[in-house]
Amino acid sequence: MSADNEMLRALVREALRDALGGASGASDIAKALSGSAVSAPKPAQVVEVVSLANDAQVQSFVHRILDLAADAKTLSALRQGEIVFQLSEQSKVSGTANPGTTRVEKGAVTESTIRKAAESGSTLIVGRKVVVTSLARDKARDLGVTIVRESQQDNQKGSVMR
């Protein structure tokens, strides 16, 4: 009977040690139960600052993630939060001030509309019934502003107006 009791005590000690984060001995167990025990160290975090101000930077970021995920250890670190990503201040500001598109629902797109879109670096999305003047098209071509008809964007077909 004493062998069974001793084995039971050993199992209880082992279960307590596992539950209390490796505490062994009465003083360690008392500290763990009181909450003053030293907790298991949190894994160090690697913070990578990323800028996502345009499509090229987003694509570059996606490739970076794929490269990191190719290694099993790094993938595990990503999943456990040991590697974290933070937006650069420039991305935070440009993300709120310039979402990247300017939408025109009705009326006409003129040269001044194109100039404003070029200054903000945005793509112009126009509704189906919006008229784009010839001068606006020429100005868009000169300034590199992309004009997309809304119906073309929804259907994922058609050409981009230049």
Buried (B, 14 or more C-beta within 10 A) or exposed (E): EEEEEEEEEEEEEEEBBEEBEEBEEEEBBEBBEEEEBEEEEEEEEEEEEBBBBEEEBEEEBEEEBEEBEEEEEBBEBBEEEBBEBEBBEEBEEBEEEBEEBBEBEEEEBBBEBBBBBBEBEBBBBBEEEBEBBEEBBEBBEEEEBBBBBBEBBEEEEEEEBE
